[in-house]
Amino acid sequence: MSAASTDPKRTGLEKQGLEDTAPPQSSDQLSKVMSDLPIAIYSCDRNGYITYFNDAAETLWGRRPVTGIDRWCGSWKTYHPNGYPIATDMHPAAAFLKEGVENEGEEIIIERPDNTFRNLLVFPRPIFHNGEISGTHNTLIDITKSKKNAENLTLFSAIVESSSDAIISKNLDGIIISWNTSATRIFGYTEVEAIGQSIHMLIPPGLRDEEDMIITNLRAGRSIDHFETVRLSKDGREIPISLSVSPLKDSKGEVIGASKIARDISEQVEKEVALYESSQRLEMLNTIGKAIASKLDIPDILQLVTDSFRQVTGAVWGLFIYNMAANGEEAQLHFTYSGISEEEFQVWYHTTGQDFYISLLSDDRTRRVDNFAETTGYDPKIIESTTSLGHLPIVSYMGVPVLYGSGEVIGRMSMGHTLPGKFTQAHEELVTSIARQAAVAIVKGRLYAEVKTMNERKDEFIAMAGHELRTPLTSAKGYLQMLEMRDPDLTTAAYIKKSLSQLDKLQTLIEDLLDISQMESGQLKLEKDVFDLVRLVAEVCENIRFSQSTHEVIFEKPMRIMAVEADRHRIEQVLINLLTNAVKYSPKAESVRVSIHHREKEVTVVIKDQGIGLTADQQKNLFQRFYRAQKNSSVRGMGLGLYLSKKILNYHESEITVSSALGKGSKFAFSLPLFPMD
Ligand code: ADP
């Protein structure tokens, strides 16, 4: 390294400077020390040309300077810490040389040849030669790292302070060691109040175990993420929070405490609770709606609705005033109530009187009152009467109209509570929904009542008409049979036979219609007997053989009795229906087959044909009233036989089954319990 010669003269500046500071060439040791120093040192002559530099200076330079050619700041641009560039001749070392300005420890920023920046503290000192300043040497301390750390620290504190979450740290004994602004906002304690206190002051007594769990995790170096729990504020409120806890470690990696981030989730919890409550309400409405919709009888509907709105609002009593009269007619009131006895209602009714309730029905608005006695807008007489002896007390009150279609008030739902402010907006919405469902159900109930009346009239008519038709039919058949016995000529005999067969069909039809009307009004009575089903099947087969000549009826008759307890006549009806169908719907076949067998405690009859068969869809609808699979069939029928057969078997708690393939034939079967004969 080159060195400037020194002068031992002392000046004001000399006290701080070196006397010929370049390391003596002779002293290898000192030269090595200078060279190895971790801080950059260089010297230059009066004109700023480099005369000496150590390794750290070379590194900082970014390249190796050439002594005597490079000047002190040749490879850098320099800036003030505020970012303004420093003019070349105002560089601290240059300024020192030029003006003797003492700017020791001044901070500058350099931009190196590779465009990286460094923060430096500069310590320029003079070099004397013969008492004259012959140059300068400069010591540069690189403070980039500590500067960055300080900046990071400031940034970090700003982040911690501006966080909307509480950020708290504590040592392993649970003593709070830091506390940010949001911690104060959420928990109410100031930083001064909190630091030094145990973290237990925030934990509800019942949750102290949580802290042990947290500490155990921390000691094991584990973090806890988004743990939802509750903490206490200074004023004793419970605050739902989401907690994340991470271990704090010292430079050796030892866990020395924990940092906690607590997020106040009260709002989120409130929203969740509100969501839960509204889904509960929807669920409740849904259940009530289904229950209401399943009822057809108006008094049942009204009672269910009254119980429901009282239950969902928590009202002490509920009253449904229903106007049975059709629009425009004089009001006919029907009351259902819940939470009060018949006697209580009577007292109430007589206190206020019918007119009061009628007047309520002209009100098509919802009324919600926190304290009835203090509310203006109600007739004082009513208020007085509601607090009079015998009347159930009303403090909170809510009345909701039941509106139909164009706004006709068909009823009003009233409810009350003995305490004030019991009915909320949410209750009002719920009850309004129930009122809507009630209106629909009531209208449906009215229609149902109408249909029921009409149906009863129809049944009466069929029963009466059936009876009136049977009598002339029986006498017409009687006369024809008498004619048949008088040896008629062949043509007349043929006509008589045809007429009798047509009258038989008419008779079956009348009987079927009568049966159906009886079954549907629940009036069909079974006349049960114990009889041999094998024998009955054999008889029916014989009759079918006799009444038609197109098909052979094959019955594989078992050689034993199979007794059942049933209505013989009705089962015969089923057998005739099935066998007639088997013949009717297998025009190209020559036979139909009947079999009967028993398995365990059941006896099953199977009627099989090789006829036109049925599609899967047709099979599904087969047992409906008036259903005919082949709409334009030339085969006569009303679509009542299978419907009746199914009903008869249902009356016997049995089912009829079908399996069929289009064009291949069908198999109908039914079973009855075998009657034990021993
Ligand atoms: P109907 O025979 O008077 O029309 P049913 O109630 O006895 O009335 O039968 C209903 C319909 O089922 C019939 O119209 C016919 O389309 C179909 N059906 C009944 N039995 C058979 C069968 N064995 N094969 C094919 N179709 C049948």
Residues whose N, C-alpha, C, O or C-beta is under 5 A from the ligand:
A	BS01	ADP	N581 A582 Y585 G611 G613 L622 Y627 R628 A629 Q630 R636 G637 M638 G639 L640 G641 L642 Y643 S666
